Amino acid sequence: MEIIPRTGVRQFPRHNPPRISVFGRLEVYLETVVLLGAVSAQHQSPASFGLGAVLASFVFFFALGYGARFLSHIFESPTAWRFLDALVAILMFALAAKLIFYT
């Protein structure tokens, strides 16, 4: 990130858009092809499960990569990051409680 002089605003360099950090990562494709392929082999209809999982993964990473640009102005403030961190913490504690008490 660069800081624009006089304004102090942080900005991504034009030659390195943030989408490259999502679509240029190996684990995106590794998860989609290898992990989901192995899980779909155990399903009743492996082709439809695999196709649906690949499509869902594509939609998720596409939304993550391109949606970040639309939410970037919201997450310029530290309050927004604290709110997001609190939501993630609540979700993680809820999942942990479910695993502890309901399994």
JOFENNOR-V315447 format. One line per field, one symbol per residue. ss: DSSP state (A for helix, B for strand, O for the rest). psi: psi as a letter, one per 40 degrees, with the letter a starting at -180 (. if undefined). burial: b if it has 16 or more other C-alpha atoms within 10 Angstrom, else e. A space follows every 50 residues. Layout:
ss=???
psi=???
burial=???
//
This chain:
ss=OBBOOOOOOBBOOOOOOOOAAAAOOAAAAAAAAAAAAAAAOOOOOAAAAA AAAAAAAAAAAAAAAAAAAAAOOAAAOAAAAAAAAAAAAAAAAAAAAAAA AOO
psi=iihhiddehiiiidegidddedeehddddddddddddddddeidgddddd ddddddddddddddddddddedddfeiddddddddddddddddddddddd ee.
burial=eeeeeeeeeeeeeeeeebbeeeeeeeeeeeebeeebbeebeeeeeeeebb eebbeebeeeeeeebeeeeeeeeeeeeeeeeeeeeeeeeeeeeeeeeeee eee
//
